[in-house]
Amino acid sequence: MDLNADLGEGFGRWQLGDDDALLDVITSANVACGFHAGDPSTMYRICGDAVERGVAIGAQVGYRDLAGFGRRRIDYDPDELRDDILYQIGALEAFCRVAGGQVAYVKPHGALYNTAAVDEVQAGAVVEAIRAYGPGLPVLCQPGSTLARLAEAVGIAVVGEGFADRGYQADGTLMPRRLPGAVLHDPDAVVARAVRMAVDGEVETGDGQVVPVPVASICVHGDTPGAVDLATRVRNGLTKAGLDVRSPHPFPAGSAGGEPGRRG
């Protein structure tokens, strides 16, 4: 079972979360690519530290929305959205190469993640960006979502993702953050939810229903207060449940070729 978190979500002098400590716990890092958060120096640092620790690096692509942290839906022209996503993947790839690694997968962020889960136009733009860059890149997204379905239809591998610290709705989508119960704060409840998703492939919704969530990766949000302790507890809980916590993301065969560089 993979354990992922969003990293590099600061900008300039403003830092969000303890990226260095999280890299010692997680197995995959979703790195902000500069549109909803992140900047070149942060991307450089995170990629180097992730490669040194053997943590897989994913392009956390989002809307062009620094002010709103990518959590406000934007109605894009689909070609423009495709190109913005392609731009972000390519930017992160440069820093990965300098560090001696590669982008291993793509994960939409925030409002783009939630919109692509149900909207064929925006999901299609994400799929087209990945196909244009290299179909060997998997996409990390909600299992059974519109994005998952469209990706699988064109041969893009899907890694199903579950959220340990988020509330779910009856249709298997995430509860909007404005609703009570959308974010879980009790560490014991978060660990129990993560283990249930990983072992049983199911989650209890906000109204008490149980829905299937066949996942291969568990996310703990890096901007949650106490994220490092929470991620550590989740990892320990998964291990105690008999799961091998490791990344499912090898270097993708579909990425652009060439020898990686070295950080100077």
KEKOLBA-409184 format. One record per residue (C-alpha): residue number from 1; chain; residue in three letters; z, y, x. Coordinates in nm, 3 decimals, decimal comma. Layout:
<tikes>
{seq=NUM	mol=A	type=Ala	c3=Z	c2=Y	c1=X};
...
</tikes>
This chain:
<tikes>
{seq=1	mol=A	type=Met	c3=0,000	c2=0,000	c1=0,000};
{seq=2	mol=A	type=Asp	c3=-0,102	c2=0,340	c1=0,131};
{seq=3	mol=A	type=Leu	c3=0,136	c2=0,639	c1=0,121};
{seq=4	mol=A	type=Asn	c3=-0,036	c2=0,979	c1=0,118};
{seq=5	mol=A	type=Ala	c3=0,068	c2=1,344	c1=0,105};
{seq=6	mol=A	type=Asp	c3=-0,103	c2=1,684	c1=0,099};
{seq=7	mol=A	type=Leu	c3=-0,074	c2=1,857	c1=0,437};
{seq=8	mol=A	type=Gly	c3=-0,184	c2=2,182	c1=0,597};
{seq=9	mol=A	type=Glu	c3=-0,137	c2=2,382	c1=0,277};
{seq=10	mol=A	type=Gly	c3=-0,014	c2=2,698	c1=0,442};
{seq=11	mol=A	type=Phe	c3=-0,232	c2=2,995	c1=0,533};
{seq=12	mol=A	type=Gly	c3=-0,194	c2=3,219	c1=0,835};
{seq=13	mol=A	type=Arg	c3=0,174	c2=3,300	c1=0,887};
{seq=14	mol=A	type=Trp	c3=0,276	c2=3,134	c1=0,559};
{seq=15	mol=A	type=Gln	c3=0,361	c2=2,766	c1=0,601};
{seq=16	mol=A	type=Leu	c3=0,424	c2=2,522	c1=0,318};
{seq=17	mol=A	type=Gly	c3=0,613	c2=2,198	c1=0,376};
{seq=18	mol=A	type=Asp	c3=0,712	c2=2,014	c1=0,693};
{seq=19	mol=A	type=Asp	c3=0,381	c2=1,866	c1=0,804};
{seq=20	mol=A	type=Asp	c3=0,509	c2=1,731	c1=1,135};
{seq=21	mol=A	type=Ala	c3=0,792	c2=1,536	c1=0,976};
{seq=22	mol=A	type=Leu	c3=0,571	c2=1,401	c1=0,698};
{seq=23	mol=A	type=Leu	c3=0,323	c2=1,267	c1=0,952};
{seq=24	mol=A	type=Asp	c3=0,599	c2=1,037	c1=1,078};
{seq=25	mol=A	type=Val	c3=0,634	c2=0,885	c1=0,730};
{seq=26	mol=A	type=Ile	c3=0,297	c2=0,876	c1=0,555};
{seq=27	mol=A	type=Thr	c3=-0,010	c2=0,665	c1=0,636};
{seq=28	mol=A	type=Ser	c3=-0,280	c2=0,903	c1=0,504};
{seq=29	mol=A	type=Ala	c3=-0,290	c2=1,283	c1=0,523};
{seq=30	mol=A	type=Asn	c3=-0,486	c2=1,487	c1=0,270};
{seq=31	mol=A	type=Val	c3=-0,566	c2=1,795	c1=0,476};
{seq=32	mol=A	type=Ala	c3=-0,642	c2=2,127	c1=0,303};
{seq=33	mol=A	type=Cys	c3=-0,984	c2=2,252	c1=0,412};
{seq=34	mol=A	type=Gly	c3=-0,945	c2=2,628	c1=0,372};
{seq=35	mol=A	type=Phe	c3=-1,051	c2=2,690	c1=0,012};
{seq=36	mol=A	type=His	c3=-0,728	c2=2,642	c1=-0,186};
{seq=37	mol=A	type=Ala	c3=-0,510	c2=2,656	c1=0,127};
{seq=38	mol=A	type=Gly	c3=-0,529	c2=2,592	c1=0,498};
{seq=39	mol=A	type=Asp	c3=-0,694	c2=2,769	c1=0,788};
{seq=40	mol=A	type=Pro	c3=-0,873	c2=2,664	c1=1,110};
{seq=41	mol=A	type=Ser	c3=-0,566	c2=2,667	c1=1,333};
{seq=42	mol=A	type=Thr	c3=-0,368	c2=2,459	c1=1,086};
{seq=43	mol=A	type=Met	c3=-0,655	c2=2,211	c1=1,048};
{seq=44	mol=A	type=Tyr	c3=-0,681	c2=2,182	c1=1,427};
{seq=45	mol=A	type=Arg	c3=-0,310	c2=2,111	c1=1,461};
{seq=46	mol=A	type=Ile	c3=-0,283	c2=1,865	c1=1,174};
{seq=47	mol=A	type=Cys	c3=-0,588	c2=1,664	c1=1,283};
{seq=48	mol=A	type=Gly	c3=-0,460	c2=1,633	c1=1,638};
{seq=49	mol=A	type=Asp	c3=-0,112	c2=1,528	c1=1,531};
{seq=50	mol=A	type=Ala	c3=-0,248	c2=1,281	c1=1,274};
{seq=51	mol=A	type=Val	c3=-0,476	c2=1,111	c1=1,525};
{seq=52	mol=A	type=Glu	c3=-0,190	c2=1,081	c1=1,774};
{seq=53	mol=A	type=Arg	c3=0,025	c2=0,910	c1=1,509};
{seq=54	mol=A	type=Gly	c3=-0,250	c2=0,685	c1=1,375};
{seq=55	mol=A	type=Val	c3=-0,249	c2=0,855	c1=1,033};
{seq=56	mol=A	type=Ala	c3=-0,577	c2=0,852	c1=0,841};
{seq=57	mol=A	type=Ile	c3=-0,724	c2=1,196	c1=0,766};
{seq=58	mol=A	type=Gly	c3=-0,875	c2=1,284	c1=0,430};
{seq=59	mol=A	type=Ala	c3=-1,058	c2=1,599	c1=0,324};
{seq=60	mol=A	type=Gln	c3=-0,851	c2=1,760	c1=0,050};
{seq=61	mol=A	type=Val	c3=-1,127	c2=1,960	c1=-0,116};
{seq=62	mol=A	type=Gly	c3=-1,061	c2=2,220	c1=-0,383};
{seq=63	mol=A	type=Tyr	c3=-1,182	c2=2,523	c1=-0,569};
{seq=64	mol=A	type=Arg	c3=-1,241	c2=2,848	c1=-0,383};
{seq=65	mol=A	type=Asp	c3=-0,904	c2=2,981	c1=-0,503};
{seq=66	mol=A	type=Leu	c3=-0,653	c2=3,083	c1=-0,237};
{seq=67	mol=A	type=Ala	c3=-0,467	c2=3,315	c1=-0,475};
{seq=68	mol=A	type=Gly	c3=-0,415	c2=3,042	c1=-0,733};
{seq=69	mol=A	type=Phe	c3=-0,360	c2=2,759	c1=-0,484};
{seq=70	mol=A	type=Gly	c3=-0,652	c2=2,575	c1=-0,643};
{seq=71	mol=A	type=Arg	c3=-0,454	c2=2,506	c1=-0,958};
{seq=72	mol=A	type=Arg	c3=-0,670	c2=2,719	c1=-1,189};
{seq=73	mol=A	type=Arg	c3=-0,977	c2=2,556	c1=-1,339};
{seq=74	mol=A	type=Ile	c3=-1,305	c2=2,724	c1=-1,246};
{seq=75	mol=A	type=Asp	c3=-1,630	c2=2,662	c1=-1,432};
{seq=76	mol=A	type=Tyr	c3=-1,868	c2=2,621	c1=-1,140};
{seq=77	mol=A	type=Asp	c3=-2,241	c2=2,579	c1=-1,129};
{seq=78	mol=A	type=Pro	c3=-2,250	c2=2,209	c1=-1,029};
{seq=79	mol=A	type=Asp	c3=-2,478	c2=2,267	c1=-0,731};
{seq=80	mol=A	type=Glu	c3=-2,247	c2=2,541	c1=-0,602};
{seq=81	mol=A	type=Leu	c3=-1,945	c2=2,313	c1=-0,642};
{seq=82	mol=A	type=Arg	c3=-2,127	c2=2,034	c1=-0,459};
{seq=83	mol=A	type=Asp	c3=-2,207	c2=2,268	c1=-0,173};
{seq=84	mol=A	type=Asp	c3=-1,852	c2=2,406	c1=-0,154};
{seq=85	mol=A	type=Ile	c3=-1,717	c2=2,051	c1=-0,130};
{seq=86	mol=A	type=Leu	c3=-1,973	c2=1,955	c1=0,133};
{seq=87	mol=A	type=Tyr	c3=-1,878	c2=2,265	c1=0,333};
{seq=88	mol=A	type=Gln	c3=-1,511	c2=2,168	c1=0,330};
{seq=89	mol=A	type=Ile	c3=-1,574	c2=1,810	c1=0,440};
{seq=90	mol=A	type=Gly	c3=-1,788	c2=1,933	c1=0,727};
{seq=91	mol=A	type=Ala	c3=-1,529	c2=2,187	c1=0,839};
{seq=92	mol=A	type=Leu	c3=-1,256	c2=1,925	c1=0,857};
{seq=93	mol=A	type=Glu	c3=-1,489	c2=1,682	c1=1,034};
{seq=94	mol=A	type=Ala	c3=-1,527	c2=1,929	c1=1,320};
{seq=95	mol=A	type=Phe	c3=-1,153	c2=1,938	c1=1,383};
{seq=96	mol=A	type=Cys	c3=-1,126	c2=1,560	c1=1,345};
{seq=97	mol=A	type=Arg	c3=-1,392	c2=1,509	c1=1,610};
{seq=98	mol=A	type=Val	c3=-1,218	c2=1,741	c1=1,854};
{seq=99	mol=A	type=Ala	c3=-0,902	c2=1,535	c1=1,802};
{seq=100	mol=A	type=Gly	c3=-1,089	c2=1,207	c1=1,856};
{seq=101	mol=A	type=Gly	c3=-1,099	c2=1,097	c1=1,493};
{seq=102	mol=A	type=Gln	c3=-1,310	c2=1,125	c1=1,178};
{seq=103	mol=A	type=Val	c3=-1,271	c2=1,218	c1=0,815};
{seq=104	mol=A	type=Ala	c3=-1,180	c2=0,887	c1=0,651};
{seq=105	mol=A	type=Tyr	c3=-1,193	c2=0,977	c1=0,280};
{seq=106	mol=A	type=Val	c3=-1,218	c2=1,261	c1=0,029};
{seq=107	mol=A	type=Lys	c3=-0,956	c2=1,367	c1=-0,228};
{seq=108	mol=A	type=Pro	c3=-1,003	c2=1,655	c1=-0,472};
{seq=109	mol=A	type=His	c3=-0,709	c2=1,892	c1=-0,505};
{seq=110	mol=A	type=Gly	c3=-0,526	c2=2,045	c1=-0,797};
{seq=111	mol=A	type=Ala	c3=-0,738	c2=2,167	c1=-1,087};
{seq=112	mol=A	type=Leu	c3=-1,049	c2=2,011	c1=-0,940};
{seq=113	mol=A	type=Tyr	c3=-0,871	c2=1,673	c1=-0,928};
{seq=114	mol=A	type=Asn	c3=-0,765	c2=1,699	c1=-1,291};
{seq=115	mol=A	type=Thr	c3=-1,101	c2=1,832	c1=-1,412};
{seq=116	mol=A	type=Ala	c3=-1,307	c2=1,571	c1=-1,228};
{seq=117	mol=A	type=Ala	c3=-1,088	c2=1,304	c1=-1,386};
{seq=118	mol=A	type=Val	c3=-1,234	c2=1,386	c1=-1,728};
{seq=119	mol=A	type=Asp	c3=-1,539	c2=1,611	c1=-1,679};
{seq=120	mol=A	type=Glu	c3=-1,872	c2=1,447	c1=-1,590};
{seq=121	mol=A	type=Val	c3=-2,030	c2=1,765	c1=-1,454};
{seq=122	mol=A	type=Gln	c3=-1,760	c2=1,842	c1=-1,199};
{seq=123	mol=A	type=Ala	c3=-1,703	c2=1,475	c1=-1,120};
{seq=124	mol=A	type=Gly	c3=-2,076	c2=1,446	c1=-1,058};
{seq=125	mol=A	type=Ala	c3=-2,065	c2=1,739	c1=-0,816};
{seq=126	mol=A	type=Val	c3=-1,789	c2=1,568	c1=-0,617};
{seq=127	mol=A	type=Val	c3=-1,988	c2=1,245	c1=-0,608};
{seq=128	mol=A	type=Glu	c3=-2,307	c2=1,420	c1=-0,501};
{seq=129	mol=A	type=Ala	c3=-2,124	c2=1,597	c1=-0,215};
{seq=130	mol=A	type=Ile	c3=-1,985	c2=1,267	c1=-0,087};
{seq=131	mol=A	type=Arg	c3=-2,325	c2=1,099	c1=-0,119};
{seq=132	mol=A	type=Ala	c3=-2,493	c2=1,383	c1=0,067};
{seq=133	mol=A	type=Tyr	c3=-2,241	c2=1,370	c1=0,350};
{seq=134	mol=A	type=Gly	c3=-2,223	c2=0,993	c1=0,382};
{seq=135	mol=A	type=Pro	c3=-2,165	c2=0,725	c1=0,118};
{seq=136	mol=A	type=Gly	c3=-1,932	c2=0,534	c1=0,351};
{seq=137	mol=A	type=Leu	c3=-1,660	c2=0,787	c1=0,265};
{seq=138	mol=A	type=Pro	c3=-1,428	c2=0,657	c1=-0,009};
{seq=139	mol=A	type=Val	c3=-1,287	c2=0,888	c1=-0,275};
{seq=140	mol=A	type=Leu	c3=-0,915	c2=0,892	c1=-0,351};
{seq=141	mol=A	type=Cys	c3=-0,865	c2=0,954	c1=-0,722};
{seq=142	mol=A	type=Gln	c3=-0,706	c2=0,830	c1=-1,043};
{seq=143	mol=A	type=Pro	c3=-0,817	c2=0,477	c1=-1,135};
{seq=144	mol=A	type=Gly	c3=-1,026	c2=0,462	c1=-1,449};
{seq=145	mol=A	type=Ser	c3=-1,110	c2=0,833	c1=-1,434};
{seq=146	mol=A	type=Thr	c3=-1,455	c2=0,983	c1=-1,485};
{seq=147	mol=A	type=Leu	c3=-1,471	c2=1,052	c1=-1,112};
{seq=148	mol=A	type=Ala	c3=-1,387	c2=0,689	c1=-1,032};
{seq=149	mol=A	type=Arg	c3=-1,650	c2=0,561	c1=-1,273};
{seq=150	mol=A	type=Leu	c3=-1,929	c2=0,787	c1=-1,142};
{seq=151	mol=A	type=Ala	c3=-1,842	c2=0,712	c1=-0,780};
{seq=152	mol=A	type=Glu	c3=-1,845	c2=0,337	c1=-0,834};
{seq=153	mol=A	type=Ala	c3=-2,180	c2=0,364	c1=-1,015};
{seq=154	mol=A	type=Val	c3=-2,349	c2=0,490	c1=-0,697};
{seq=155	mol=A	type=Gly	c3=-2,167	c2=0,261	c1=-0,455};
{seq=156	mol=A	type=Ile	c3=-1,893	c2=0,496	c1=-0,335};
{seq=157	mol=A	type=Ala	c3=-1,567	c2=0,309	c1=-0,279};
{seq=158	mol=A	type=Val	c3=-1,276	c2=0,422	c1=-0,495};
{seq=159	mol=A	type=Val	c3=-0,915	c2=0,408	c1=-0,379};
{seq=160	mol=A	type=Gly	c3=-0,697	c2=0,425	c1=-0,691};
{seq=161	mol=A	type=Glu	c3=-0,410	c2=0,670	c1=-0,655};
{seq=162	mol=A	type=Gly	c3=-0,075	c2=0,694	c1=-0,831};
{seq=163	mol=A	type=Phe	c3=0,167	c2=0,988	c1=-0,822};
{seq=164	mol=A	type=Ala	c3=0,529	c2=0,904	c1=-0,759};
{seq=165	mol=A	type=Asp	c3=0,658	c2=1,248	c1=-0,853};
{seq=166	mol=A	type=Arg	c3=0,436	c2=1,339	c1=-1,150};
{seq=167	mol=A	type=Gly	c3=0,456	c2=1,274	c1=-1,524};
{seq=168	mol=A	type=Tyr	c3=0,180	c2=1,080	c1=-1,698};
{seq=169	mol=A	type=Gln	c3=0,019	c2=1,111	c1=-2,040};
{seq=170	mol=A	type=Ala	c3=-0,078	c2=0,829	c1=-2,275};
{seq=171	mol=A	type=Asp	c3=-0,442	c2=0,835	c1=-2,157};
{seq=172	mol=A	type=Gly	c3=-0,334	c2=0,780	c1=-1,797};
{seq=173	mol=A	type=Thr	c3=-0,396	c2=1,138	c1=-1,684};
{seq=174	mol=A	type=Leu	c3=-0,132	c2=1,363	c1=-1,530};
{seq=175	mol=A	type=Met	c3=0,080	c2=1,589	c1=-1,747};
{seq=176	mol=A	type=Pro	c3=-0,011	c2=1,958	c1=-1,703};
{seq=177	mol=A	type=Arg	c3=0,242	c2=2,124	c1=-1,475};
{seq=178	mol=A	type=Arg	c3=0,338	c2=2,373	c1=-1,745};
{seq=179	mol=A	type=Leu	c3=0,491	c2=2,095	c1=-1,958};
{seq=180	mol=A	type=Pro	c3=0,852	c2=1,972	c1=-1,925};
{seq=181	mol=A	type=Gly	c3=0,869	c2=1,649	c1=-1,728};
{seq=182	mol=A	type=Ala	c3=0,541	c2=1,712	c1=-1,545};
{seq=183	mol=A	type=Val	c3=0,718	c2=1,699	c1=-1,207};
{seq=184	mol=A	type=Leu	c3=0,995	c2=1,448	c1=-1,134};
{seq=185	mol=A	type=His	c3=1,286	c2=1,568	c1=-0,921};
{seq=186	mol=A	type=Asp	c3=1,530	c2=1,274	c1=-0,930};
{seq=187	mol=A	type=Pro	c3=1,471	c2=1,077	c1=-0,605};
{seq=188	mol=A	type=Asp	c3=1,579	c2=0,746	c1=-0,759};
{seq=189	mol=A	type=Ala	c3=1,336	c2=0,792	c1=-1,047};
{seq=190	mol=A	type=Val	c3=1,054	c2=0,882	c1=-0,808};
{seq=191	mol=A	type=Val	c3=1,115	c2=0,572	c1=-0,594};
{seq=192	mol=A	type=Ala	c3=1,138	c2=0,348	c1=-0,901};
{seq=193	mol=A	type=Arg	c3=0,811	c2=0,490	c1=-1,035};
{seq=194	mol=A	type=Ala	c3=0,634	c2=0,439	c1=-0,702};
{seq=195	mol=A	type=Val	c3=0,748	c2=0,078	c1=-0,673};
{seq=196	mol=A	type=Arg	c3=0,654	c2=0,000	c1=-1,034};
{seq=197	mol=A	type=Met	c3=0,305	c2=0,140	c1=-0,985};
{seq=198	mol=A	type=Ala	c3=0,258	c2=-0,042	c1=-0,656};
{seq=199	mol=A	type=Val	c3=0,397	c2=-0,379	c1=-0,764};
{seq=200	mol=A	type=Asp	c3=0,321	c2=-0,397	c1=-1,136};
{seq=201	mol=A	type=Gly	c3=0,026	c2=-0,157	c1=-1,160};
{seq=202	mol=A	type=Glu	c3=0,177	c2=0,036	c1=-1,449};
{seq=203	mol=A	type=Val	c3=0,363	c2=0,358	c1=-1,527};
{seq=204	mol=A	type=Glu	c3=0,577	c2=0,484	c1=-1,813};
{seq=205	mol=A	type=Thr	c3=0,440	c2=0,797	c1=-1,979};
{seq=206	mol=A	type=Gly	c3=0,633	c2=1,099	c1=-2,096};
{seq=207	mol=A	type=Asp	c3=0,648	c2=0,962	c1=-2,451};
{seq=208	mol=A	type=Gly	c3=0,771	c2=0,619	c1=-2,344};
{seq=209	mol=A	type=Gln	c3=0,445	c2=0,425	c1=-2,346};
{seq=210	mol=A	type=Val	c3=0,342	c2=0,198	c1=-2,059};
{seq=211	mol=A	type=Val	c3=-0,012	c2=0,237	c1=-1,927};
{seq=212	mol=A	type=Pro	c3=-0,196	c2=0,050	c1=-1,649};
{seq=213	mol=A	type=Val	c3=-0,247	c2=0,226	c1=-1,315};
{seq=214	mol=A	type=Pro	c3=-0,402	c2=-0,016	c1=-1,064};
{seq=215	mol=A	type=Val	c3=-0,340	c2=0,176	c1=-0,743};
{seq=216	mol=A	type=Ala	c3=-0,386	c2=0,123	c1=-0,371};
{seq=217	mol=A	type=Ser	c3=-0,227	c2=0,452	c1=-0,265};
{seq=218	mol=A	type=Ile	c3=0,087	c2=0,640	c1=-0,368};
{seq=219	mol=A	type=Cys	c3=0,107	c2=1,020	c1=-0,337};
{seq=220	mol=A	type=Val	c3=0,419	c2=1,224	c1=-0,272};
{seq=221	mol=A	type=His	c3=0,351	c2=1,598	c1=-0,286};
{seq=222	mol=A	type=Gly	c3=0,420	c2=1,771	c1=0,044};
{seq=223	mol=A	type=Asp	c3=0,520	c2=2,098	c1=-0,126};
{seq=224	mol=A	type=Thr	c3=0,796	c2=1,936	c1=-0,332};
{seq=225	mol=A	type=Pro	c3=1,147	c2=2,045	c1=-0,221};
{seq=226	mol=A	type=Gly	c3=1,291	c2=1,771	c1=-0,001};
{seq=227	mol=A	type=Ala	c3=0,946	c2=1,613	c1=0,039};
{seq=228	mol=A	type=Val	c3=1,023	c2=1,446	c1=0,372};
{seq=229	mol=A	type=Asp	c3=1,337	c2=1,275	c1=0,244};
{seq=230	mol=A	type=Leu	c3=1,156	c2=1,179	c1=-0,076};
{seq=231	mol=A	type=Ala	c3=0,859	c2=1,031	c1=0,110};
{seq=232	mol=A	type=Thr	c3=1,097	c2=0,839	c1=0,336};
{seq=233	mol=A	type=Arg	c3=1,279	c2=0,696	c1=0,035};
{seq=234	mol=A	type=Val	c3=0,951	c2=0,599	c1=-0,129};
{seq=235	mol=A	type=Arg	c3=0,829	c2=0,427	c1=0,187};
{seq=236	mol=A	type=Asn	c3=1,157	c2=0,238	c1=0,222};
{seq=237	mol=A	type=Gly	c3=1,139	c2=0,140	c1=-0,145};
{seq=238	mol=A	type=Leu	c3=0,788	c2=0,004	c1=-0,105};
{seq=239	mol=A	type=Thr	c3=0,887	c2=-0,190	c1=0,205};
{seq=240	mol=A	type=Lys	c3=1,192	c2=-0,337	c1=0,033};
{seq=241	mol=A	type=Ala	c3=0,964	c2=-0,449	c1=-0,250};
{seq=242	mol=A	type=Gly	c3=0,772	c2=-0,658	c1=0,004};
{seq=243	mol=A	type=Leu	c3=0,473	c2=-0,428	c1=0,049};
{seq=244	mol=A	type=Asp	c3=0,298	c2=-0,357	c1=0,378};
{seq=245	mol=A	type=Val	c3=0,277	c2=0,022	c1=0,395};
{seq=246	mol=A	type=Arg	c3=-0,043	c2=0,111	c1=0,577};
{seq=247	mol=A	type=Ser	c3=-0,365	c2=0,306	c1=0,531};
{seq=248	mol=A	type=Pro	c3=-0,667	c2=0,138	c1=0,371};
{seq=249	mol=A	type=His	c3=-0,904	c2=0,388	c1=0,533};
{seq=250	mol=A	type=Pro	c3=-1,100	c2=0,271	c1=0,839};
{seq=251	mol=A	type=Phe	c3=-1,339	c2=0,516	c1=1,002};
{seq=252	mol=A	type=Pro	c3=-1,628	c2=0,528	c1=0,754};
{seq=253	mol=A	type=Ala	c3=-1,963	c2=0,387	c1=0,859};
{seq=254	mol=A	type=Gly	c3=-2,142	c2=0,655	c1=0,657};
{seq=255	mol=A	type=Ser	c3=-2,003	c2=0,951	c1=0,850};
{seq=256	mol=A	type=Ala	c3=-2,222	c2=1,147	c1=1,086};
{seq=257	mol=A	type=Gly	c3=-2,255	c2=0,971	c1=1,421};
{seq=258	mol=A	type=Gly	c3=-2,188	c2=1,084	c1=1,773};
{seq=259	mol=A	type=Glu	c3=-1,901	c2=1,062	c1=2,013};
{seq=260	mol=A	type=Pro	c3=-1,578	c2=1,239	c1=1,917};
{seq=261	mol=A	type=Gly	c3=-1,464	c2=1,521	c1=2,135};
{seq=262	mol=A	type=Arg	c3=-1,126	c2=1,577	c1=2,295};
{seq=263	mol=A	type=Arg	c3=-0,874	c2=1,850	c1=2,242};
{seq=264	mol=A	type=Gly	c3=-0,869	c2=2,075	c1=2,544};
</tikes>
